[in-house]
Amino acid sequence: MNKKTAILGAGGAARAVAYVLAKERADMVAIFDIDRAKSAGIVEMVKSLFPQFNIFAVDSIEQLAIKEKDLLVNATPIGLKDSDPVIIKEDALHSELLFMI
């Protein structure tokens, strides 16, 4: 599975997605959550099970480098309501990006 992935959020859904991506041997995963400790916890869990897997936490959405990714996973509740703010700027996306919520 030659996919570079960005994950937004660090709850249970993000944990499950990161695990499956590591198990299926994705190229890499970058993860962002406003609670850095939560995203670091997912990185630690995945690295304990798959030591060679390239997963890391970043400090901002911009550091996810979404334009360089194949898959973007929104594992946050943001975007479920019409009144939610847009957290990803359109110019950060590209036409080949697969987006999952």
C-alpha positions, 0 to 999 in steps of 0.5 A: 500500500504505497500511500502517504496519509494525513490524519486529523484528530487523535481519538479512537477513530484516528487510532484505528485508522493509524493501526490499519495503515501501519498493518497494511504497510502504508508509506507513512502517516502524519497526525495532528490533534490540538492535544499534542499528547493524544497524537503522540500517544497514537504514534507511541502505540503504533511504533510499539507494534510496528517499530519500523513504521513511519508515523509522526505527530505534527504541531499544526495542520500546515505541517501535515503537508496535505499536498504531498499526501494521497489520503486525508482522514478527518477523524474529528467531529469538525465538519459534521455540522453546517455551522462548523468552520472549514479547517482545511483551506482549499489550496491545501488540497489536490485533485488526486487526494482521497478524503475520508471522514 
